Amino acid sequence: MYDRSLIRAHYLQRVGNTEAHRVMSVLKDVERDVLNLLGDSPGRVDFENVTRAYREASKVAARETVAAAERVAEHEVAWQVSSMRSAMPIEVSFTSPSLNIIRAVAREPVRGDLIDDWFDGLAINASNRIRREVRVGLIAGESVPDVVRRLRGTRTEPGMLSVTRRETEAIVRTTMNQATTRARELTYAENDDVVDSVKIVATLDARTSLICMGYDGREFPINDGPRPPFHFNCRTTTVPIIKSWQEMGLKDPTVGTRAALDGEAPADETYPAWLKRQPESVQNMALGPARAALFRTGNVRIDQFVRDGRSLTLTQLSSLE
């Protein structure tokens, strides 16, 4: 379950990329219209209309994000049940939470605010950002192409509009993480006759936050204690700790079977160490074939690789698994 959960967590990050790109396309339509309007006559832009356009688009973005969170939560419950069932060397009956409860977790507040509120604030910030940059450009006597270029950015230098895109990605990815974490917790609670507790597992590399490092490896009872996401863009996941044979009221199996059920990865194992003992196919999926080949040589640290921005749909995720 530990190995499968870490592979799954990596795949889910890529699903989050897919959903973030989908949501960003909604806001990009507004960006394009605003930039076209600025190109015609920046001094006559009605920023009240710009704000309204962004807020309308943000409502669509919020609905898309909730719908995506519902899909990924349903997918996570099905995967958890299937994975626990196949990981057990004996036949065990597992229960899934109801569909209505699963979908409800997608609408829960994220980092203290509802998803609608996060996107509404993003829309207002985006409009104010454009207004400020246009005014700065006009006062400084910049040409219209210069103002547009500063907003849009270049191949080598991101523009001011990239801030909105990063904020959108953060909201969507964090929502996806929370939805899957809550879906897992619901599944653990439904099967607490088998699941003993919950272990927090962080992706340990150069981008791991201090708070995630601090929680990595800690175990908590079901529905008790902190759970990811601990911050925006959090990549930390949870793993179920299965009860021992004795705790489930079963006789001791053979030594080999006991090792399969009660075996656990070392408590101090890092993500690079975990990835090193995975098959090449998993390493290739995590890093890409070229980077995985370098990783296998042992001459390159995993934190030297750039962030994996590849995307994955839920259909592709099911196929991979």
N, C-alpha and C positions, 0 to 999 in steps of 0.2 A: 504493500500500500504506500510505503514511503517513496519507493522508486517511481511508482506509477503516478503518484500525486505530484511529484516534482516535474515529471515530463508533462503532465496535464497542465500544470501551472504555466509552463513555458508556452504551450500551445494557446492557452487562454489569453496570454499577453498579446499574442499575434491576432487573436480574434478581436481583442480590444482595439488593435490598430485598424482592423477592417471597419469596425463600427465607428471609430473616431473619424476616419476618412469619409464615411457615408454622411455623418452629421455635418462635417465641415463643408461638404459640397452645398448644403443648404445655405450656409452663411456666405460662401464664396459668390453666390449669385448676387447677393446684396453688395459685396465688395466690388464686383465687376460693374454694377450699375452706378455705384458712387464714383468710381474712378473714371468711367465714361462721362459722367456729369461734370466732374472736375476738369476733365480735358477740354470740355466745351467752354465753360465759364466759371472758374472757381469762386469768383466774387459774388456770384448770384445763387450759390447753392443754399437751399433751404434745409438747414440742419435739423429742424423739427421733423421734416419728412424723412431725413436720414435716420433719425432716432426711431421713428415709427416703423420704418422698413426693417431695421435691425430687430426691433422688439417682436414684430410679426414673425420674422424668420426664426427668432429664438424660441417662439412657441412651438414651431414645427420641429426645431432641433430637440427640444425637450421631449416632445411626443416620440420622436424617433429613438431617443436615448432610452426612454422607459420601455418602449417596445423591444428594443435590443436586450435590455436587462431582463425582461420577462423570458425571452427566448433562451438566453444563456443560463438563466436560473433553472428552467425546465430541463435543459440539456445536462446541467450539472447534477441534478437529482438523479436522472436516469443513469448517468455515468457512475455516480457514487454507488448506487445500488448494484449495478452490473459489476463494477470493479471489486466491491467487497465480496460479492457472491463468488466471483471467479477466483479471488485470492484465498478463500477458505478451502482447506482440503477436505472438508465434510460438507454435507448439504445443510444449508441454513436458510430459513425463510426471512426475507427482508421486506420492510414496509416503506412505501413512499408517502410523503406528506401530500395532502390534497392539492389539486391544481390551483384552487383559489388562494390558498395560503402561499404557495410558491410564487404566484404572480404578485401577491401583495408586497413581497420583499423588494420588488423592483421599484416600488413607489415610496419607500421609506426615505427619510432625510439622509443626505450624504454630507458628512462633516458638518452637521448641525443645521443645514438648510435643505428645503425641498429642491428637486431638480429644476422645477419651473423657476424658482427664485434665483438659482445659480445662473441660469441662462438669461434671465431678464437683466440681472446685474452685468453679465458679460456684454449684452447688447448695448446697455447704457454706456459702459466703459469704452466700447468700440467706437460708438458715435462721438463721444467726447474726445477720444484720442484723435480721430480724424479732424474734428473741428479745431482742436488745438494746433495740429500740425499745419493745417491750411492757413490759420491766422499767423503763425510764426513765419511761414513762407511769404505771405503777402507783405507783412511788416518788413521782412528782410529784403524784399524786392526780388525774390526768386522767380524764375520762370515757371510756368505751369508744368512743363515736363519735369523740372527739378522736384516740385512738390509731389507729383505723382510717383516719381522714382523713389523718393524717400518713403512714401507710404507702401509702395509695392515691393521695393527692394530690388536687388540685382542678383546675379548668379553667385556672387561672392559675399554679399552683404545683405542680411535679412532686413526687410522693411518693417515699419511700425505695425502693419497689418498682421505680421507674423505673431505678434503678441496675442491677438485674438485667437489665432489658430492654436497656439500652445495652450491657451486657457481652455479652449474647446476640447482638445485632446485630454487634458488633465481631468476635466469633468467627466468625460465619457469613460475613460479608462478606470477612474476611481469608482464610478458607478458600477462598471462591470465587475470589478474586484469585490465590491460590497455585496452585489447580488449573488455572486457565486459563493462567497463566504457564508452568507446567510442561508443560502440553499443547502450548503453542506451541513450547517449547524442543525437545520430542520431535519435533515436526513439522519444525522447522528442521534438526535433526540428521539426520533421514531424508532430507532433500533438500539436503544440504550441497554438492551439485554445482551448485546454483542459489543457495542462500542463503550469503552471504559472512560476515555478522556480525549482531549484534543491537544495536539502538539502544534506549536507555531514554528514554521520553517521559512526563513528568509533566503532570498537569493543573494549570496555573499559574493560581491565583487566590489569594484571601486566605486560603484554608484549606490551602494546600499547605505541607507540612512542610519544614524546612530541609534534611533529608537527601534528600528527593525533589528539591528545587531543585538540590542539589549534584550529583545523578546525572543530571539531565535533559540529554538530548542526547549523553551519553557512549555510545561504542560498545565492545562487547566481543566476543571470539570466541564461537562457539556452545559452550555448556556450560562457559563460563569467565567468571569475574567475578561481581559481585553481581547479584541479580535481585529484583524486587518479589515479595511485599509487604515493604517496609522497616520497617513498623510496623503496628499494628492500624488498620483502616479505611483502609489505603493505597489510593490510586486510580491509582497509576502503572502504566503498561503497557509493553509491548515491541513493537518493530516490526522486521521482517526487512529487512536491507539486501541487496538482490539484486546478484549479481555482474554485472560489466560484460560486454559482448558478448565482448571479448577474453578475459576470464577463463573464459568458458564455451566458448572455442574456436570462436566464430562470427565470420563476416565482418561488417564494419561495415555496418549498415543505412543507410537514408536519415537525414538529419539530424533530420527530424520524429520518426521512430521512436526514434532514440537519445534524444531529449529525453524521450520517453514512458517509456522503460525506465530511463534513468540519472538522470532528474530527481529532485530531492529538495527538500523544504521547507527554507527558510533555517534554519541551525543555531540562530540566536537567536530563532526565532519562538516567541511565547507562545501559550498557549491562546486568549486573547481575540482575538489577531491571526488565529490559525487559524480560529476560529469565524466571524470577520467575513467571510472569503472563501468560506465555505460557502454553499450555496443556502439560501433561506428555509426550506425543508422541514426541513433539518438543524437550523437555528437554532431553529425552533419545537419540534422534538423535544427539543433540549438544554435549552431554557429555559422552554418553554411559550409559546403564541402571544402572550400579553399582554406578558410580559417580553422576548420576542424582538423585538417591535415597538419597545419602549423601547431595547433594545440597538442596533437598527439606526439609531436617531436619532443615536447617538454621544454623547448627553448623559448616559448612565448607565453606570457601570463595571460589569463583570460581577461583581465582588466585592461589589456592593451588593445582589445578589439573594440571597434565602434559599436554603437547601439544597434541592435537588430531591429530594423523598421519594417520588416516584411509583414504582410497581412495574411490573414487566414479566415475563411468563413466557417460557420458551424458545420456545414456539409463536408468541407475539406477536413475539418477536425475529426468528424466521425469516421471518415475514410482512413485517416492516418492511424486512428486508434484501433 
